[in-house]
């Protein structure tokens, strides 16, 4: 099932967000509260080194899911920050719903 098909089937679980560029979705050191499905725009995953240097690791675009999955699944501090690069339309799935969908669709 694609992310778009999941959104269509489970729409009531997702919250639609309209965000401006440079909005922090998750800061390094925080625990992820859920995951995002990108409808439009660009989101980046980055890491801040101890010396303050910022390293971009990956970009995400429409149709992709983004989160710090280790943080989301295990409840540990995220090693990464996630922020919007452009104005974005996103769909947010809270952790509790994410866990339910994993059980429902992946039999975990």
Backbone as XML, in Angstrom:
<?xml version="1.0"?>
<chain id="A" units="angstrom">
  <residue number="1" name="UNK">
    <atom name="N" x="0.849" y="-1.173" z="0.000"/>
    <atom name="CA" x="0.000" y="0.000" z="0.000"/>
    <atom name="C" x="0.901" y="1.245" z="0.000"/>
  </residue>
  <residue number="2" name="UNK">
    <atom name="N" x="0.613" y="2.164" z="-0.899"/>
    <atom name="CA" x="1.396" y="3.400" z="-0.976"/>
    <atom name="C" x="0.981" y="4.345" z="0.148"/>
  </residue>
  <residue number="3" name="UNK">
    <atom name="N" x="1.822" y="5.331" z="0.466"/>
    <atom name="CA" x="1.422" y="6.321" z="1.475"/>
    <atom name="C" x="0.113" y="7.029" z="1.117"/>
  </residue>
  <residue number="4" name="UNK">
    <atom name="N" x="-0.094" y="7.328" z="-0.163"/>
    <atom name="CA" x="-1.322" y="7.998" z="-0.588"/>
    <atom name="C" x="-2.543" y="7.108" z="-0.372"/>
  </residue>
  <residue number="5" name="UNK">
    <atom name="N" x="-2.402" y="5.804" z="-0.650"/>
    <atom name="CA" x="-3.507" y="4.868" z="-0.423"/>
    <atom name="C" x="-3.826" y="4.755" z="1.067"/>
  </residue>
  <residue number="6" name="UNK">
    <atom name="N" x="-2.790" y="4.745" z="1.886"/>
    <atom name="CA" x="-2.986" y="4.713" z="3.334"/>
    <atom name="C" x="-3.727" y="5.964" z="3.802"/>
  </residue>
  <residue number="7" name="UNK">
    <atom name="N" x="-3.324" y="7.117" z="3.293"/>
    <atom name="CA" x="-3.993" y="8.369" z="3.653"/>
    <atom name="C" x="-5.462" y="8.321" z="3.256"/>
  </residue>
  <residue number="8" name="UNK">
    <atom name="N" x="-5.745" y="7.829" z="2.059"/>
    <atom name="CA" x="-7.130" y="7.756" z="1.600"/>
    <atom name="C" x="-7.953" y="6.815" z="2.482"/>
  </residue>
  <residue number="9" name="UNK">
    <atom name="N" x="-7.383" y="5.687" z="2.829"/>
    <atom name="CA" x="-8.102" y="4.683" z="3.616"/>
    <atom name="C" x="-8.245" y="5.084" z="5.088"/>
  </residue>
  <residue number="10" name="UNK">
    <atom name="N" x="-7.275" y="5.789" z="5.627"/>
    <atom name="CA" x="-7.242" y="6.126" z="7.055"/>
    <atom name="C" x="-7.232" y="7.641" z="7.285"/>
  </residue>
  <residue number="11" name="UNK">
    <atom name="N" x="-7.920" y="8.379" z="6.439"/>
    <atom name="CA" x="-7.877" y="9.853" z="6.451"/>
    <atom name="C" x="-8.200" y="10.461" z="7.805"/>
  </residue>
  <residue number="12" name="UNK">
    <atom name="N" x="-9.113" y="9.854" z="8.551"/>
    <atom name="CA" x="-9.514" y="10.439" z="9.837"/>
    <atom name="C" x="-8.391" y="10.423" z="10.872"/>
  </residue>
  <residue number="13" name="UNK">
    <atom name="N" x="-7.368" y="9.640" z="10.649"/>
    <atom name="CA" x="-6.237" y="9.561" z="11.583"/>
    <atom name="C" x="-5.198" y="10.661" z="11.337"/>
  </residue>
  <residue number="14" name="UNK">
    <atom name="N" x="-5.215" y="11.246" z="10.152"/>
    <atom name="CA" x="-4.209" y="12.234" z="9.763"/>
    <atom name="C" x="-4.724" y="13.655" z="9.971"/>
  </residue>
  <residue number="15" name="UNK">
    <atom name="N" x="-3.833" y="14.531" z="10.407"/>
    <atom name="CA" x="-4.142" y="15.958" z="10.536"/>
    <atom name="C" x="-3.433" y="16.692" z="9.408"/>
  </residue>
  <residue number="16" name="UNK">
    <atom name="N" x="-4.167" y="17.471" z="8.621"/>
    <atom name="CA" x="-3.570" y="18.216" z="7.512"/>
    <atom name="C" x="-2.962" y="19.502" z="8.040"/>
  </residue>
  <residue number="17" name="UNK">
    <atom name="N" x="-1.733" y="19.775" z="7.622"/>
    <atom name="CA" x="-0.996" y="20.961" z="8.059"/>
    <atom name="C" x="-0.521" y="21.769" z="6.863"/>
  </residue>
  <residue number="18" name="UNK">
    <atom name="N" x="-0.650" y="23.080" z="6.949"/>
    <atom name="CA" x="-0.064" y="23.999" z="5.970"/>
    <atom name="C" x="1.028" y="24.764" z="6.703"/>
  </residue>
  <residue number="19" name="UNK">
    <atom name="N" x="2.280" y="24.539" z="6.314"/>
    <atom name="CA" x="3.408" y="25.126" z="7.031"/>
    <atom name="C" x="4.272" y="25.961" z="6.099"/>
  </residue>
  <residue number="20" name="UNK">
    <atom name="N" x="4.880" y="26.987" z="6.668"/>
    <atom name="CA" x="5.795" y="27.825" z="5.906"/>
    <atom name="C" x="7.190" y="27.210" z="5.914"/>
  </residue>
  <residue number="21" name="UNK">
    <atom name="N" x="8.027" y="27.723" z="5.036"/>
    <atom name="CA" x="9.405" y="27.233" z="4.955"/>
    <atom name="C" x="10.137" y="27.472" z="6.278"/>
  </residue>
  <residue number="22" name="UNK">
    <atom name="N" x="11.098" y="26.645" z="6.547"/>
    <atom name="CA" x="11.939" y="26.686" z="7.740"/>
    <atom name="C" x="11.156" y="26.455" z="9.037"/>
  </residue>
  <residue number="23" name="UNK">
    <atom name="N" x="10.102" y="25.641" z="8.948"/>
    <atom name="CA" x="9.362" y="25.238" z="10.148"/>
    <atom name="C" x="9.974" y="23.948" z="10.672"/>
  </residue>
  <residue number="24" name="UNK">
    <atom name="N" x="10.302" y="23.920" z="11.960"/>
    <atom name="CA" x="10.852" y="22.713" z="12.571"/>
    <atom name="C" x="9.739" y="21.715" z="12.844"/>
  </residue>
  <residue number="25" name="UNK">
    <atom name="N" x="9.882" y="20.519" z="12.320"/>
    <atom name="CA" x="8.940" y="19.438" z="12.587"/>
    <atom name="C" x="9.425" y="18.586" z="13.748"/>
  </residue>
  <residue number="26" name="UNK">
    <atom name="N" x="10.728" y="18.484" z="13.879"/>
    <atom name="CA" x="11.356" y="17.719" z="14.955"/>
    <atom name="C" x="12.754" y="18.268" z="15.160"/>
  </residue>
  <residue number="27" name="UNK">
    <atom name="N" x="13.113" y="18.509" z="16.410"/>
    <atom name="CA" x="14.467" y="18.975" z="16.702"/>
    <atom name="C" x="15.291" y="17.821" z="17.256"/>
  </residue>
  <residue number="28" name="UNK">
    <atom name="N" x="16.533" y="17.795" z="16.867"/>
    <atom name="CA" x="17.468" y="16.800" z="17.371"/>
    <atom name="C" x="17.400" y="16.808" z="18.899"/>
  </residue>
  <residue number="29" name="UNK">
    <atom name="N" x="17.298" y="15.635" z="19.503"/>
    <atom name="CA" x="17.219" y="15.534" z="20.957"/>
    <atom name="C" x="15.794" y="15.421" z="21.486"/>
  </residue>
  <residue number="30" name="UNK">
    <atom name="N" x="14.795" y="15.695" z="20.642"/>
    <atom name="CA" x="13.402" y="15.509" z="21.039"/>
    <atom name="C" x="12.941" y="14.111" z="20.637"/>
  </residue>
  <residue number="31" name="UNK">
    <atom name="N" x="11.831" y="13.681" z="21.217"/>
    <atom name="CA" x="11.240" y="12.399" z="20.844"/>
    <atom name="C" x="10.164" y="12.657" z="19.795"/>
  </residue>
  <residue number="32" name="UNK">
    <atom name="N" x="10.215" y="11.915" z="18.697"/>
    <atom name="CA" x="9.258" y="12.085" z="17.605"/>
    <atom name="C" x="7.839" y="11.787" z="18.095"/>
  </residue>
  <residue number="33" name="UNK">
    <atom name="N" x="6.905" y="12.669" z="17.739"/>
    <atom name="CA" x="5.509" y="12.534" z="18.154"/>
    <atom name="C" x="4.657" y="11.830" z="17.104"/>
  </residue>
  <residue number="34" name="UNK">
    <atom name="N" x="5.215" y="11.602" z="15.922"/>
    <atom name="CA" x="4.468" y="10.976" z="14.839"/>
    <atom name="C" x="5.260" y="11.031" z="13.555"/>
  </residue>
  <residue number="35" name="UNK">
    <atom name="N" x="4.564" y="10.842" z="12.448"/>
    <atom name="CA" x="5.238" y="10.943" z="11.150"/>
    <atom name="C" x="4.420" y="11.816" z="10.220"/>
  </residue>
  <residue number="36" name="UNK">
    <atom name="N" x="5.065" y="12.252" z="9.157"/>
    <atom name="CA" x="4.467" y="13.180" z="8.199"/>
    <atom name="C" x="4.455" y="12.562" z="6.813"/>
  </residue>
  <residue number="37" name="UNK">
    <atom name="N" x="3.333" y="12.727" z="6.123"/>
    <atom name="CA" x="3.224" y="12.403" z="4.707"/>
    <atom name="C" x="3.223" y="13.733" z="3.973"/>
  </residue>
  <residue number="38" name="UNK">
    <atom name="N" x="4.131" y="13.891" z="3.040"/>
    <atom name="CA" x="4.262" y="15.155" z="2.317"/>
    <atom name="C" x="3.321" y="15.167" z="1.128"/>
  </residue>
  <residue number="39" name="UNK">
    <atom name="N" x="2.432" y="16.147" z="1.108"/>
    <atom name="CA" x="1.528" y="16.338" z="-0.028"/>
    <atom name="C" x="2.198" y="17.234" z="-1.068"/>
  </residue>
  <residue number="40" name="UNK">
    <atom name="N" x="2.825" y="18.312" z="-0.608"/>
    <atom name="CA" x="3.569" y="19.199" z="-1.504"/>
    <atom name="C" x="4.665" y="19.886" z="-0.706"/>
  </residue>
  <residue number="41" name="UNK">
    <atom name="N" x="5.718" y="20.263" z="-1.430"/>
    <atom name="CA" x="6.849" y="20.933" z="-0.795"/>
    <atom name="C" x="8.026" y="19.995" z="-0.581"/>
  </residue>
  <residue number="42" name="UNK">
    <atom name="N" x="9.047" y="20.536" z="0.068"/>
    <atom name="CA" x="10.280" y="19.792" z="0.324"/>
    <atom name="C" x="10.626" y="19.893" z="1.805"/>
  </residue>
  <residue number="43" name="UNK">
    <atom name="N" x="11.024" y="18.759" z="2.377"/>
    <atom name="CA" x="11.401" y="18.648" z="3.788"/>
    <atom name="C" x="12.803" y="18.063" z="3.832"/>
  </residue>
  <residue number="44" name="UNK">
    <atom name="N" x="13.587" y="18.485" z="4.802"/>
    <atom name="CA" x="14.945" y="17.928" z="4.911"/>
    <atom name="C" x="15.187" y="17.338" z="6.286"/>
  </residue>
  <residue number="45" name="UNK">
    <atom name="N" x="16.054" y="16.339" z="6.301"/>
    <atom name="CA" x="16.521" y="15.690" z="7.509"/>
    <atom name="C" x="17.965" y="16.114" z="7.692"/>
  </residue>
  <residue number="46" name="UNK">
    <atom name="N" x="18.294" y="16.619" z="8.871"/>
    <atom name="CA" x="19.660" y="17.084" z="9.100"/>
    <atom name="C" x="20.138" y="16.693" z="10.485"/>
  </residue>
  <residue number="47" name="UNK">
    <atom name="N" x="21.424" y="16.880" z="10.691"/>
    <atom name="CA" x="22.069" y="16.557" z="11.964"/>
    <atom name="C" x="22.987" y="17.719" z="12.334"/>
  </residue>
  <residue number="48" name="UNK">
    <atom name="N" x="22.989" y="18.073" z="13.603"/>
    <atom name="CA" x="23.881" y="19.135" z="14.089"/>
    <atom name="C" x="24.994" y="18.487" z="14.901"/>
  </residue>
  <residue number="49" name="UNK">
    <atom name="N" x="26.214" y="18.697" z="14.456"/>
    <atom name="CA" x="27.370" y="18.153" z="15.171"/>
    <atom name="C" x="27.621" y="18.952" z="16.436"/>
  </residue>
  <residue number="50" name="UNK">
    <atom name="N" x="28.450" y="18.409" z="17.309"/>
    <atom name="CA" x="28.780" y="19.092" z="18.562"/>
    <atom name="C" x="29.444" y="20.441" z="18.326"/>
  </residue>
  <residue number="51" name="UNK">
    <atom name="N" x="30.166" y="20.585" z="17.211"/>
    <atom name="CA" x="30.817" y="21.856" z="16.913"/>
    <atom name="C" x="29.856" y="22.873" z="16.293"/>
  </residue>
  <residue number="52" name="UNK">
    <atom name="N" x="28.565" y="22.493" z="16.188"/>
    <atom name="CA" x="27.558" y="23.398" z="15.659"/>
    <atom name="C" x="27.348" y="23.299" z="14.156"/>
  </residue>
  <residue number="53" name="UNK">
    <atom name="N" x="28.192" y="22.530" z="13.482"/>
    <atom name="CA" x="28.056" y="22.390" z="12.031"/>
    <atom name="C" x="26.810" y="21.579" z="11.700"/>
  </residue>
  <residue number="54" name="UNK">
    <atom name="N" x="26.064" y="22.077" z="10.719"/>
    <atom name="CA" x="24.815" y="21.453" z="10.279"/>
    <atom name="C" x="25.088" y="20.615" z="9.043"/>
  </residue>
  <residue number="55" name="UNK">
    <atom name="N" x="24.614" y="19.368" z="9.061"/>
    <atom name="CA" x="24.817" y="18.469" z="7.934"/>
    <atom name="C" x="23.466" y="17.976" z="7.443"/>
  </residue>
  <residue number="56" name="UNK">
    <atom name="N" x="23.124" y="18.299" z="6.193"/>
    <atom name="CA" x="21.890" y="17.804" z="5.588"/>
    <atom name="C" x="22.139" y="16.379" z="5.111"/>
  </residue>
  <residue number="57" name="UNK">
    <atom name="N" x="21.260" y="15.472" z="5.526"/>
    <atom name="CA" x="21.424" y="14.062" z="5.192"/>
    <atom name="C" x="20.511" y="13.608" z="4.065"/>
  </residue>
  <residue number="58" name="UNK">
    <atom name="N" x="19.307" y="14.191" z="4.003"/>
    <atom name="CA" x="18.362" y="13.720" z="3.002"/>
    <atom name="C" x="17.262" y="14.756" z="2.794"/>
  </residue>
  <residue number="59" name="UNK">
    <atom name="N" x="16.712" y="14.779" z="1.577"/>
    <atom name="CA" x="15.554" y="15.604" z="1.248"/>
    <atom name="C" x="14.378" y="14.687" z="0.944"/>
  </residue>
  <residue number="60" name="UNK">
    <atom name="N" x="13.172" y="15.141" z="1.278"/>
    <atom name="CA" x="11.948" y="14.397" z="1.028"/>
    <atom name="C" x="10.992" y="15.290" z="0.252"/>
  </residue>
  <residue number="61" name="UNK">
    <atom name="N" x="10.155" y="14.679" z="-0.587"/>
    <atom name="CA" x="9.233" y="15.459" z="-1.416"/>
    <atom name="C" x="7.855" y="14.790" z="-1.425"/>
  </residue>
  <residue number="62" name="UNK">
    <atom name="N" x="6.951" y="15.335" z="-2.233"/>
    <atom name="CA" x="5.569" y="14.868" z="-2.288"/>
    <atom name="C" x="5.493" y="13.354" z="-2.439"/>
  </residue>
  <residue number="63" name="UNK">
    <atom name="N" x="4.596" y="12.764" z="-1.650"/>
    <atom name="CA" x="4.377" y="11.324" z="-1.702"/>
    <atom name="C" x="5.256" y="10.521" z="-0.768"/>
  </residue>
  <residue number="64" name="UNK">
    <atom name="N" x="6.175" y="11.173" z="-0.063"/>
    <atom name="CA" x="7.076" y="10.455" z="0.823"/>
    <atom name="C" x="6.693" y="10.681" z="2.285"/>
  </residue>
  <residue number="65" name="UNK">
    <atom name="N" x="7.043" y="9.689" z="3.110"/>
    <atom name="CA" x="6.872" y="9.774" z="4.553"/>
    <atom name="C" x="8.185" y="10.198" z="5.179"/>
  </residue>
  <residue number="66" name="UNK">
    <atom name="N" x="8.105" y="10.984" z="6.254"/>
    <atom name="CA" x="9.321" y="11.390" z="6.946"/>
    <atom name="C" x="9.072" y="11.421" z="8.455"/>
  </residue>
  <residue number="67" name="UNK">
    <atom name="N" x="10.044" y="10.912" z="9.186"/>
    <atom name="CA" x="10.073" y="10.940" z="10.643"/>
    <atom name="C" x="11.435" y="10.423" z="11.077"/>
  </residue>
  <residue number="68" name="UNK">
    <atom name="N" x="11.689" y="10.499" z="12.355"/>
    <atom name="CA" x="12.830" y="9.810" z="12.931"/>
    <atom name="C" x="12.266" y="8.496" z="13.471"/>
  </residue>
  <residue number="69" name="UNK">
    <atom name="N" x="12.309" y="7.460" z="12.662"/>
    <atom name="CA" x="11.618" y="6.219" z="13.006"/>
    <atom name="C" x="12.145" y="5.556" z="14.270"/>
  </residue>
  <residue number="70" name="UNK">
    <atom name="N" x="13.430" y="5.605" z="14.492"/>
    <atom name="CA" x="13.984" y="5.033" z="15.721"/>
    <atom name="C" x="13.403" y="5.752" z="16.937"/>
  </residue>
  <residue number="71" name="UNK">
    <atom name="N" x="13.353" y="7.060" z="16.865"/>
    <atom name="CA" x="12.781" y="7.845" z="17.953"/>
    <atom name="C" x="11.297" y="7.544" z="18.120"/>
  </residue>
  <residue number="72" name="UNK">
    <atom name="N" x="10.587" y="7.481" z="17.019"/>
    <atom name="CA" x="9.146" y="7.225" z="17.045"/>
    <atom name="C" x="8.833" y="5.852" z="17.627"/>
  </residue>
  <residue number="73" name="UNK">
    <atom name="N" x="9.513" y="4.832" z="17.175"/>
    <atom name="CA" x="9.225" y="3.455" z="17.610"/>
    <atom name="C" x="9.715" y="3.146" z="19.015"/>
  </residue>
  <residue number="74" name="UNK">
    <atom name="N" x="10.907" y="3.668" z="19.363"/>
    <atom name="CA" x="11.518" y="3.305" z="20.642"/>
    <atom name="C" x="11.339" y="4.351" z="21.737"/>
  </residue>
  <residue number="75" name="UNK">
    <atom name="N" x="10.846" y="5.535" z="21.363"/>
    <atom name="CA" x="10.659" y="6.599" z="22.352"/>
    <atom name="C" x="11.963" y="7.186" z="22.852"/>
  </residue>
  <residue number="76" name="UNK">
    <atom name="N" x="12.979" y="7.185" z="21.988"/>
    <atom name="CA" x="14.287" y="7.733" z="22.361"/>
    <atom name="C" x="14.501" y="9.082" z="21.665"/>
  </residue>
  <residue number="77" name="UNK">
    <atom name="N" x="15.441" y="9.862" z="22.179"/>
    <atom name="CA" x="15.752" y="11.152" z="21.567"/>
    <atom name="C" x="16.193" y="10.969" z="20.122"/>
  </residue>
  <residue number="78" name="UNK">
    <atom name="N" x="15.701" y="11.842" z="19.268"/>
    <atom name="CA" x="16.058" y="11.783" z="17.851"/>
    <atom name="C" x="17.492" y="12.241" z="17.629"/>
  </residue>
  <residue number="79" name="UNK">
    <atom name="N" x="18.178" y="11.559" z="16.760"/>
    <atom name="CA" x="19.530" y="11.969" z="16.361"/>
    <atom name="C" x="19.478" y="13.029" z="15.271"/>
  </residue>
  <residue number="80" name="UNK">
    <atom name="N" x="18.270" y="13.312" z="14.771"/>
    <atom name="CA" x="18.101" y="14.184" z="13.606"/>
    <atom name="C" x="17.084" y="15.286" z="13.873"/>
  </residue>
  <residue number="81" name="UNK">
    <atom name="N" x="17.215" y="16.345" z="13.088"/>
    <atom name="CA" x="16.208" y="17.399" z="13.018"/>
    <atom name="C" x="15.516" y="17.281" z="11.676"/>
  </residue>
  <residue number="82" name="UNK">
    <atom name="N" x="14.242" y="17.675" z="11.640"/>
    <atom name="CA" x="13.472" y="17.659" z="10.403"/>
    <atom name="C" x="12.821" y="19.024" z="10.263"/>
  </residue>
  <residue number="83" name="UNK">
    <atom name="N" x="13.001" y="19.649" z="9.087"/>
    <atom name="CA" x="12.395" y="20.966" z="8.869"/>
    <atom name="C" x="11.945" y="21.123" z="7.423"/>
  </residue>
  <residue number="84" name="UNK">
    <atom name="N" x="10.973" y="22.015" z="7.241"/>
    <atom name="CA" x="10.496" y="22.299" z="5.893"/>
    <atom name="C" x="11.507" y="23.209" z="5.189"/>
  </residue>
  <residue number="85" name="UNK">
    <atom name="N" x="11.772" y="22.935" z="3.932"/>
    <atom name="CA" x="12.666" y="23.757" z="3.118"/>
    <atom name="C" x="11.838" y="24.787" z="2.354"/>
  </residue>
  <residue number="86" name="UNK">
    <atom name="N" x="10.644" y="24.375" z="1.952"/>
    <atom name="CA" x="9.714" y="25.244" z="1.224"/>
    <atom name="C" x="8.396" y="25.273" z="2.006"/>
  </residue>
  <residue number="87" name="UNK">
    <atom name="N" x="7.461" y="26.103" z="1.587"/>
    <atom name="CA" x="6.106" y="26.005" z="2.117"/>
    <atom name="C" x="5.614" y="24.598" z="1.806"/>
  </residue>
  <residue number="88" name="UNK">
    <atom name="N" x="4.919" y="23.977" z="2.754"/>
    <atom name="CA" x="4.528" y="22.574" z="2.604"/>
    <atom name="C" x="3.080" y="22.335" z="3.015"/>
  </residue>
  <residue number="89" name="UNK">
    <atom name="N" x="2.486" y="21.355" z="2.355"/>
    <atom name="CA" x="1.220" y="20.769" z="2.775"/>
    <atom name="C" x="1.574" y="19.363" z="3.254"/>
  </residue>
  <residue number="90" name="UNK">
    <atom name="N" x="1.301" y="19.093" z="4.515"/>
    <atom name="CA" x="1.666" y="17.816" z="5.114"/>
    <atom name="C" x="0.453" y="17.185" z="5.769"/>
  </residue>
  <residue number="91" name="UNK">
    <atom name="N" x="0.544" y="15.888" z="5.992"/>
    <atom name="CA" x="-0.450" y="15.155" z="6.760"/>
    <atom name="C" x="0.306" y="14.495" z="7.913"/>
  </residue>
  <residue number="92" name="UNK">
    <atom name="N" x="-0.098" y="14.825" z="9.142"/>
    <atom name="CA" x="0.573" y="14.326" z="10.343"/>
    <atom name="C" x="-0.202" y="13.157" z="10.926"/>
  </residue>
  <residue number="93" name="UNK">
    <atom name="N" x="0.519" y="12.072" z="11.216"/>
    <atom name="CA" x="-0.049" y="10.888" z="11.845"/>
    <atom name="C" x="0.569" y="10.745" z="13.230"/>
  </residue>
  <residue number="94" name="UNK">
    <atom name="N" x="-0.232" y="10.927" z="14.300"/>
    <atom name="CA" x="0.309" y="10.808" z="15.661"/>
    <atom name="C" x="0.817" y="9.401" z="15.955"/>
  </residue>
  <residue number="95" name="UNK">
    <atom name="N" x="1.733" y="9.325" z="16.908"/>
    <atom name="CA" x="2.363" y="8.059" z="17.271"/>
    <atom name="C" x="1.344" y="6.973" z="17.610"/>
  </residue>
  <residue number="96" name="UNK">
    <atom name="N" x="0.326" y="7.298" z="18.380"/>
    <atom name="CA" x="-0.658" y="6.279" z="18.774"/>
    <atom name="C" x="-1.346" y="5.678" z="17.549"/>
  </residue>
  <residue number="97" name="UNK">
    <atom name="N" x="-1.699" y="6.506" z="16.581"/>
    <atom name="CA" x="-2.313" y="6.007" z="15.352"/>
    <atom name="C" x="-1.308" y="5.240" z="14.503"/>
  </residue>
  <residue number="98" name="UNK">
    <atom name="N" x="-0.068" y="5.700" z="14.475"/>
    <atom name="CA" x="0.989" y="4.997" z="13.756"/>
    <atom name="C" x="1.125" y="3.571" z="14.294"/>
  </residue>
  <residue number="99" name="UNK">
    <atom name="N" x="1.167" y="3.440" z="15.623"/>
    <atom name="CA" x="1.299" y="2.122" z="16.252"/>
    <atom name="C" x="0.104" y="1.231" z="15.907"/>
  </residue>
  <residue number="100" name="UNK">
    <atom name="N" x="-1.108" y="1.797" z="15.925"/>
    <atom name="CA" x="-2.300" y="1.023" z="15.574"/>
    <atom name="C" x="-2.250" y="0.548" z="14.121"/>
  </residue>
  <residue number="101" name="UNK">
    <atom name="N" x="-1.805" y="1.430" z="13.233"/>
    <atom name="CA" x="-1.731" y="1.052" z="11.819"/>
    <atom name="C" x="-0.664" y="-0.008" z="11.572"/>
  </residue>
  <residue number="102" name="UNK">
    <atom name="N" x="0.435" y="0.050" z="12.307"/>
    <atom name="CA" x="1.450" y="-1.004" z="12.187"/>
    <atom name="C" x="0.847" y="-2.358" z="12.543"/>
  </residue>
  <residue number="103" name="UNK">
    <atom name="N" x="0.106" y="-2.383" z="13.634"/>
    <atom name="CA" x="-0.523" y="-3.627" z="14.074"/>
    <atom name="C" x="-1.568" y="-4.096" z="13.065"/>
  </residue>
  <residue number="104" name="UNK">
    <atom name="N" x="-2.362" y="-3.163" z="12.577"/>
    <atom name="CA" x="-3.447" y="-3.483" z="11.650"/>
    <atom name="C" x="-2.937" y="-3.980" z="10.300"/>
  </residue>
  <residue number="105" name="UNK">
    <atom name="N" x="-1.949" y="-3.285" z="9.745"/>
    <atom name="CA" x="-1.504" y="-3.594" z="8.383"/>
    <atom name="C" x="-0.269" y="-4.485" z="8.293"/>
  </residue>
  <residue number="106" name="UNK">
    <atom name="N" x="0.560" y="-4.467" z="9.319"/>
    <atom name="CA" x="1.786" y="-5.268" z="9.246"/>
    <atom name="C" x="1.791" y="-6.436" z="10.226"/>
  </residue>
  <residue number="107" name="UNK">
    <atom name="N" x="0.729" y="-6.527" z="11.013"/>
    <atom name="CA" x="0.603" y="-7.626" z="11.983"/>
    <atom name="C" x="1.782" y="-7.670" z="12.948"/>
  </residue>
  <residue number="108" name="UNK">
    <atom name="N" x="2.171" y="-6.476" z="13.468"/>
    <atom name="CA" x="3.277" y="-6.408" z="14.421"/>
    <atom name="C" x="2.780" y="-6.404" z="15.847"/>
  </residue>
</chain>
